[in-house]
Amino acid sequence: MNEMVQKPNKPGKPATAVKAAKATTPRAARQRAARAAAATPGADRVRINDPDRTMANILQVATAEFADKGLAGARIDEIAALTNTSKRMIYYYFGSKEGMYVAVLEDAYRRIRRIESELHLEDLAPEEALRTLVGFTVDYQLANPDFIRLVMNENMHRGEFISRSTTIQELNIPVIHAVRDVYQRGVASGVFRPDVDPVDLHMSISALCFFNVANQHTFGAIFKRSLDSADATAARRASIIEMIVRFLK
C-alpha cells in the first residue's frame, strides 16, 4: 500500500500576510476609494446625466494609474473597471489612451495653477509674497506626489505630450506673470536685486520643491536620513524658502 507523502511547506510569508500587505499600498487604497465612489447609489444615473462628474471621476483614477505605471503601463481596462464605466465611454470622452493621458496632464497643471491664483500675491509685500509662493509650492508638491510622478513620466517622453497641449502652455502663463510681478515689485522697492530672469526664478523654485519629493527615497536611503517626518519636512520647507529669498537679495 502506497503512502502519500506530504511535502513540507516552503518557507515564506503566509498568504494572509501577503494579502494584507497588498491591501495597504497607496495604489490599493486609491483603487478601493474609486470602487466605492463608483458603487454609490445612483452612480449609473450620474454617468448618464452628469458627464462632467463622470469625466472628473475617470481623470482622478487615470491620474493614479498613469502616475503609478506611466503611459505604457497604464491600462484602459483597469481604469474602466475602477470607475465602473466602459472602455467605449472612455474613448468617447478622450478619443484614445494618449488623449486621456494628455487630459490627465492638463488637469494636473490646472489644479496647481488654480490654487496659485487664489494666493492673492498682489496683496502682499514682495518678500512676503515670495515666501508665500515658495511655501505653497513646497506644500502642494509634498501633498500631491502623483503630480511629481506625472511630470517625471512626461520627462521620460521628452515632453512629447505636453508639447501637444496648448492648454498646458496657456495654464503656465499666469504663474510666470505672478512671479514677474512679485519680483519686479521687489526690485522697485529695493528688496530684490535687479538682474534675475523671472522664468529662471520660477525654474529654481520648481527645482528645489521637485527634488524634495522626487528624490526623497533615494536621498534618504543613501544618506540614512528620514525626510518624511514632520520635523524634517518643516526644516526643509524653511530652508527652501530661505534659499530662494537670499538668492534674490
Stockholm file with secondary structure:
# STOCKHOLM 1.0

chainA/1-249         MNEMVQKPNKPGKPATAVKAAKATTPRAARQRAARAAAATPGADRVRINDPDRTMANILQVATAEFADKGLAGARIDEIAALTNTSKRMIYYYFGSKEGMYVAVLEDAYRRIRRIESELHLEDLAPEEALRTLVGFTVDYQLANPDFIRLVMNENMHRGEFISRSTTIQELNIPVIHAVRDVYQRGVASGVFRPDVDPVDLHMSISALCFFNVANQHTFGAIFKRSLDSADATAARRASIIEMIVRFLK
#=GR chainA/1-249 SS CCCCCCCCCCSSCCHHHHHHHHHTSHHHHHHHHHHHHHTSTTHHHHHHHCHHHHHHHHHHHHHHHHHHHHHHHCCHHHHHHHTTCCHHHHHHHHSSHHHHHHHHHHHHHHHHHHHHHTTCGGGSCHHHHHHHHHHHHHHHHHHCHHHHHHHHHHHHTTTTTGGGCHHHHHHTHHHHHHHHHHHHHHHHTTSSCSCCCHHHHHHHHHHHHHHHHHTHHHHHHHHTCCCSSHHHHHHHHHHHHHHHHHHHC
#=GC SS_cons         CCCCCCCCCCSSCCHHHHHHHHHTSHHHHHHHHHHHHHTSTTHHHHHHHCHHHHHHHHHHHHHHHHHHHHHHHCCHHHHHHHTTCCHHHHHHHHSSHHHHHHHHHHHHHHHHHHHHHTTCGGGSCHHHHHHHHHHHHHHHHHHCHHHHHHHHHHHHTTTTTGGGCHHHHHHTHHHHHHHHHHHHHHHHTTSSCSCCCHHHHHHHHHHHHHHHHHTHHHHHHHHTCCCSSHHHHHHHHHHHHHHHHHHHC
//
